[in-house]
């Protein structure tokens, strides 16, 4: 069983990393106040743990929005390329189990669930790309609608030629340059 609680030292460390990233990237969240975000994170230790998991796997999470209706801060993986600690994964467990040869060690959906995050939707991914240029050399699995998944496919996206591209692939495929990006609401 994975412990989903940080030690005091781990909590202090991740809060410092997030604070530093917040201040270095004000263009992502111009109207937001770090102290309010920090207080909400301290009050939600499981969410802080999830952000730490995002960080440990190379996601470089940062707050990108505030949802006034729910009162949630929205965090996205903001690493320049698909998080290195989440690559070489097929889409989900069904796809992973269907491989006869060369099964990947992991799958994106189970990893996201274990980390306590959601795989970005296409809408999230397009929002992220308005904040900078991401996945210019890699690609990232994105949430796949059930009707596509039932037919064996899965969606991924990247940024090439000044545009966001959303593609399909067999859900059982996996590549060294494809991972997944997470989102988290706190």
N, C-alpha and C positions, 0 to 999 in steps of 0.2 A: 504494500500500500504506500502510495506516495504521500509524504507529509505536505500539506498545503499551507504551511505557516513558516514564515521566515524568522530567523533569530533576530534579536535586536540589532546586531552588527550587520546582518544581511539587509534588514529593513533600512538602516541608515545608509548603507552603500547604494542600494537601488534608488532611494529617494535623491541622493546626491547626483547620481548619473542622470536621472530623469530631469532634475532641476537644471543641471548644466546644459543638457540637450534642449530643454525648453527655452532657455535664454539665448542659446546660439542659433535658434531657428524661429525667431519671432514671426517671420513671414507666414508660418503655418497656423498661427493662433494669435493674431494681432490684438484682439480685444479681451483675451483671457488673462486671469491673474493666477500666478503660480501658487500663492499661499492658499487660495480656495481649493485648488486642485490637490495640493499636498494634504490639506486637512481631510478631504474626501478619501484620499488613498489611505491615510492612517486609520480612518474609520472603517475601511474595507480591506482587512488583511488578506483575504482570499484573492481579491483583485490585484493587490500589490504583489502577491506571490505569482500570479499569472503574468504580470508585467516582467517580473524577474525571469520567468521562464522564456518569455519573448526575448529578453536581453541575452540570456545565456545561449540561446540558439542563433544569435546573430541578427535579430530583427530590428534592433535600435528603435524601440517603440517611442512614440511621441504623441502628445495630445494634438488632435487636428480639428476638433469641433466641440461645441457645447450644444446639447439638445435641450432647448428651453422647455419643451413639452414634458420631457421625462426628468429633467434635471441631471442628466448623465453627461459626463465628459467622454468623448470618443477618442480612443487611441488606435493608431495604425502602426504596423511595422513600416519604418521609414528608412531602412537600409537601402543603399543605392542599388544593390542587386538582391535577388531572392535570398532570403536568409540561409547562410551556408550550413547551419546545423539542421536544416530541414529539407535538404535536397536528396535526390535519388530515391524518392518515395513515389509510389503509385498513388492513385486517388483515394481508394478506400479499402476496407478489409475484404470485401467480396472480390475486388480486382486483384488484391494481393494473393488471395487463396486460389484464384483461377489460373495463376501462372503455373505452367507445368515445369519450366526450366528458368533458372536465374531469377528466382523470386527476390524482390526487394526486401530489405530488412524491416521496412516501415511503410506506413501509408499516411497520407496527409490528414484524413478525417480523424483517425485514431490519435494521431499526434496532437492535433488541435484540441480534441476533447480532453486529452490527458493534461494539456497545458492550461485548460480553462478558457480558451479563446474560440472565436468563430473564424472560419476561413472567409476571407473577404468575398463579398458579392461583386458582381460586375459593376454595380453602381459605386461601391466602396472603391474599387480599383480605379475607376475613372476619376473619382474625387481625389484620390491620392495623386494621380498623374497631373492634376492641376496645381499641385504644390511643388512640383519639380519633375525631374526626369528619372524614372525608376525602371529597373529591368531592361536596360539598354543592351545587355549582353546575356541575360538570363531570362527565364520566364517563370510564372507562378500559377499554380492551380488556383482556380476561383470556384466559388460555390456553384454546383451544377444542378440545374432543375431535374426533378425526378423523372420526367419523361425522357430526357436525354440519357440519364444514368441507366434507366431500365433497358435502353437499347445498347448498352455497353460503352457509351461515350462519357467523356468528361471535358470540362472547359478549362482552358488556361489562357493567360494574357501576357503581353509584353509591350514594350514601347520601341518602335522602329520607325525610321523615316519621318519623324515628327508626329507620329500618330500612335494611338493605342489600338492594338489588334487583339481581338478575342478569337481564339481558335478552338478546335475540338481535336481530341485524340482518343484512342482507346484508353479507358480508365486504368488498364493494367500496365500501361507504358510508364517508364520512368527514365529520367536522364540526370546526369551529373549537374546540369545547369538548370534544372527545374525543381523548385521547392513550393512553398506556399507562404502567403502573407496572412497574418492574423489581424483581427480587429477585436477590440475589447471596450465595453461600455462600463464606466464606473460611476 
